[in-house]
Amino acid sequence: MKTIINGLKDENPVFALGLGLCPALAVTTKFENAYIMGLCVLFILLFSSLITSLFRKIIPPSIQMPTFIVIIATFVTILEMFLSTYLKDLYYILNVYIALIVVNCIVLGRCISFYSKNDVLTSLKDAVGIGLGFMVSLMFIAFFREILGSNTLTIMDATSSITGYKAVYKILPNMKIFPLSLFATPAGAFITIGILMGLFNRFIKGGKHGSN
């Protein structure tokens, strides 16, 4: 449990370590996009950590990097095939960012620094913690960006093709200042992440600053 909590708090990829900011900026205009992207990264982390830790003793150090990239790319390809078949709308939105998971510093960096040096169980627990930390971070960012920028909260829209359930809610009352379209732009993403990162380091980590 301590390993999992570490990924949510002390080594939170977005708010503590400042990693994975590209998708955090790009896909968080909708809450649905955020948690689906988070689940995708969690999926890749789990299977990459499993394979990397299983074969860590037989992969020569000289070819670790290309081997890890091939492992990650294999599961990214599987994920892309699933999304393009069953969640086409989301696939078109997340497409380039799903592909970039192959070289995502969160996944590749974890394979190099942790999964290649630890047993399967420890690696899987770390993958769960880091994956959940990333997903929760994206959900927080998207929650505020979508409500402030669009005055909606999209729980299920594109995913309704699988679930049969659509949930897009109007949140704020009819007021002239809402929605604030700034929050739906890249500038709004930077502002939101900056504020949440500051609050996280002040109150969750007790004033300790994460490294970039």
N, C-alpha and C positions, 0 to 999 in steps of 0.2 A: 504493500500500500504506500509506503514511503517513496518508492520509486515513481509510482503513478502521480502522487501529489507533487513530487519534484517537477514533473513536466507541466503541471498546471500552474505552479507557483514560481519556484526559484529558477527554473529553466524554461519558463513559458516562451515559446519561440518568438511570438510577436512582441509582447509587452516587456519581457525581461531581456531577451537576447537580440531583438530587432531583426529577426530573420523572417523570410517569407513575406516580405512587405509588398512584393509585386502583386500577387493575387489578393493580398489584404486590401490593397488600394483599388484593384480593378473589378473584383467580383462582388463587392459588398454593397452594391446599390439596392439589392433585394435580400431579405433574410433567407429566402429559399436558396438562392445561389450560394450564400455563405455556408450553410450547414451541409449542402451537397458537396461543395468543394472540400470542406473539412472532412467529410466522410471518405472522399476520394483519397486524400492524403493519409488518413488513418489506415485505409485498406492497403495502400502501397507500403506504409511503414511496417505494418504487421507482417506481411509476406516477405518483404525485403529483409527484415530483422530475422525472421525464421530461417530463410535460406542462407543468409550471410553467417549467422551464428552456427548453423549446422556444419557448414563447410569451412569455417574459419581456420582450421588447422591444416587444411590441405591446399589452400589458395596461397601461392607464393607471393611474398610482399611486392615483388617486381611487377606483378600484373593485377594487384588488388583494385586499382582505380578502374581500369576497363572492365574487369569482372563485375564489380559492383554496378557499374552503369548498365551492363547487359542484364543483370538481375532486375534492376529497377525498371528498365525499359520493357522487359517482358511483361511485368505486371501492369505497367502503364498501358501497353497495347491491349491487354485483356480488358482493362477498364474502359478504354476508348471504344472497343467493340461493343461492350455492354451498353454504354451511354448512347452511342450512335444508333443502336437498334431499338432501345426501349425508352430513352429520354432524349429524343432528337432536339427538342427546343433548348433544353439545358446544354446539350452537347455543343450546339452552335454558339452558345454564350461562353461556355467554359473551355472550348476546344483548345485554344493555344495555351492556356494555363494548365490544362491537364497534361499536354505534351511536355511542358517545361518542368513537370515534376521529375523527369528523368535527371535533370541537373539541378534540382531544387536543393539549396544548401542545407535545408532541414533534413531531408532524406539521405542524400549522398554524404553529408557531413556526419550524420549519425552512424551510417554504415562504416565509415572510416574510423571514427573516434571511439565508438562504443560497441556496435554489434560484432565487429571483427575481433573484439577482445574479451567478450563475455559469453556465458553459456546461454542456451536457448531461452530458458525461463526468465532470466534477468533481462535479456534483450527484448522479449515480448512485453514484459511489464513496462519497460522504458518506452517501447513503441506506443503502447496504450496511453501512457502519460503525456508524451510529446504530441501524439495525434489528437488527444482530447484537448490539450492546451491550445493547439493551433485552431481546432474547430470552435472552441468556446470563444477564443479571441475574435475570430471572424464573425461569429454570431453577435457578439456585443457591438462590434463596429457596425455591422449591417442593421442591427436593431435601431440604433440611433440615426444612422444615415437615411434609412428608408422612411422612418417616421417623420423626421425633420425635413427631408428633401422631397418626399412624395405624399406624406400624410397617409400612408398605408403600411400594413404589415403583412407580407406575403409568406404564409406558412406553406401552402401548397398551391401551385399554379401549373407549372410545366410538369410536375410530378403527378398531377391528377390523372394522366394517361395510364398510370400504373395503379394508383390507389382508388381512382374513381371519386375522389374527394377533393374539392377545390375550396381553399380558404384564403381569401384576400380581404383584410379588414381595414376600414377607415378608422383611424385612431383619434386624432385631435379634433376638437370642435371647430366649427366654421369660424375662422378668425382671419382677418386680413393679412396677418404676418405669416400665415402658414399656407402652403408649404414653403420652406426656404430652399429654393432651387439650388443654392450654392452647395448644399450637402449632397446633391446628386452628381456633382462634378468632381474631378480629381483634386481640386483645391479643398473641397469639403472633406474628401477622404483623408488628406493630410491633417487637416484641422482636427477631425474626429480621432484619428489615431494618436495624434500628439496629446490631446487632452486625456484620453483613456490611458495612454502610456504613463503620463504624469501621475494620474490618480492611482494607477496600479502600483507604481513604485513608491508612492507616498503612503498608501494605506494597506495594500496587500503584502508588500515586501518590507514594510516598516521603515521606509526611507532609504533602503539599499538600492543602488542604481545598477541596472543590468548593463552588460557589455554589448557593443554593437558588432 
